[in-house]
């Protein structure tokens, strides 16, 4: 079990980490991916984040961060909406150095139903937004990892990562989101996005909705996917997205039993 815990990050919202799970995280040596939402940014002071960060550093645990995303539009056409988005992201990036994170996961938030006939404007605005933060991430020794959500195919994210052309901005491949929302096959995603992969969010479902099941309890082809990464010498950060303590341990059990991360 400890071998799995050493290899992966486990997603946990900051309020739950601070108010409930920090003793467990420290005792079991769980490497957290800390979710910093707008609620956490509005509720807590910088000193609260610094206190938790110190406890994690003193324990020698690795940390990644998942930034706020609800209602945010990094590529918004309306400059006022984009300004609010940048301001909210900046709040999180200002706190991130406390944690010395390996990566900061963010949502590019492209939706083909929303940006009808305005993809080029979305792309240029997105590039401008993320370039603002690439240097900030580099200064703290971290990478920004842009995650797929509702994209039906990889074209838009490929264009964005190609246009950014930065070693400090990578792709976070979310297996559950791909399985539930993509209409393009896995092979197409790997062909186009494989060179950009720097992080994984692993969870499972049966392809109809974002169930967030433990790994191996849906129908995402984890053996095929992970073999692709191994064969190309890719060793991205792996984050387990469990939505309960029970599912966290179930993921650990499944990963240990299947040996899916044996070579990671």
Steps between C-alpha positions, in 0.01 A plus 500: 500500500782739583648448154180635345481790743854602406420509128183705487330818614149487645257783437358667810331841535688739725214543752480122554876475527528777758189424704496119496755300307840659571580255785413204275704642212804546723463162675450296182740712294243582233627742235215746442375685199341793678184640348489877550153616398341844516342394831840424650644826367216699656488312830865465601784742565850467356619389843264200486652383173853564628435294815379196308779536245763499777358181650516328161854624431621393845362152429686487167182445297469605137217736409313594188222757478172511313404860436153656504287445192132548575356776274848599382569569130875533427428555130194722547415737218362758742810672647327564832420131544857409414630757749293345780631158400862619505450672836357183654779284359756748629363459852584132480838551331596748774442227761657215306864572597420407861448143380794475258275297268617268227214614280190718491203354315266747328203480265530667158117486480441467129143409401413472131134566578589829667778636280308457175701654212737671748762229553783717366421778747473246782840360404678835494345612827586167662862526390521848651349382829722198551817676393443739790538210741763284328787702645341499844482121492858472377626724781363257759629194314152390391313440178149600405302197384197580284229237534247362253139524618213500249707503181365250248833481319855624564532758223439812710732396782767398250480843339522669841802304624673541164440876500624535858816302414622505860679231702322646802151424368407137443187292447312324780319202349188421700398141431147535636423816305630342181293189557177688570518794260736431208369379167848455354682171568779471754751444220427844357544666839830324557630581153428871536542557874750231599807725460341758731395265782649605833232383740215251529173516688391139534147392583249278325145486366286304255509764226161660563577746782784624719448242776846533661522128568819343632748390235398172340132522593386656171608437142789741435786294343768569760739220390507627140536861609779441751686271259503786248667723760750235607599415144588865439682550827236743627469527877240769573380598845213267591206636701219280627171689509301326770189672635498330840742347748350158423569546129854616573585169665306308237717663232814404690380140527413482131828652386694264723305194388527576128859623497400776257765738637773239544744680270416856604 
